[in-house]
Amino acid sequence: MPYINLQITKGASREQKKTIVEQMTNTLVDVLGKKPEHIHIVIDEVDEDNWGFNGMLTSDYRGE
């Protein structure tokens, strides 16, 4: 049972998330030969104040 936990900052649309799930599923089917019904994908949206990189918060980097 493949399981993918994807963490992104908030703001992706439902359609974008749908595309992500479809494409990740297709990749696991194509590359590893997994059955789609066995693939689980969780998208965690993280607030930009709770995501940091390069010594700063994402919200500061984006000027929000």
For each residue, the residues with C-beta under 8 A, 3 or more apart:
1: 38 39 40
2: 28 32 34 38 39 40
3: 39 40 41 42
4: 24 28 39 40 41 42
5: 41 42 44
6: 20 24 41 42 43 44
7: 43 44 45 46
8: 12 43 44 45 46
9: 45 46 47 48 51 58
10: 45 46 47 48
11: 45
12: 8 16 17 20 43 45
13: 16 17
14: 17 18
15: 18 19
16: 12 13 19 20
17: 12 13 14 20 21 43
18: 14 15 21 22
19: 15 16 22 23
20: 6 12 16 17 23 24 41 43
21: 17 18 24 25 41 43
22: 18 19 25 26
23: 19 20 26 27
24: 4 6 20 21 27 28 39 41
25: 21 22 28 29 36 39 41
26: 22 23 29 30
27: 23 24 30 31
28: 2 4 24 25 31 32 34 39
29: 25 26 32 33 34 35 36 39
30: 26 27
31: 27 28
32: 2 28 29
33: 29
34: 2 28 29 38 39
35: 29 38 39
36: 25 29 39
37:
38: 1 2 34 35
39: 1 2 3 4 24 25 28 29 34 35 36
40: 1 2 3 4
41: 3 4 5 6 20 21 24 25
42: 3 4 5 6
43: 6 7 8 12 17 20 21
44: 5 6 7 8
45: 7 8 9 10 11 12
46: 7 8 9 10 50 51
47: 9 10 50 51
48: 9 10 51 57 58 59 62 64
49: 57 58 59
50: 46 47
51: 9 46 47 48 57 58
52: 55 56 57 58
53: 56 58 61
54: 61
55: 52
56: 52 53 60 61
57: 48 49 51 52 60 61
58: 9 48 49 51 52 53 61 62
59: 48 49 62 64
60: 56 57 63 64
61: 53 54 56 57 58
62: 48 58 59
63: 60
64: 48 59 60
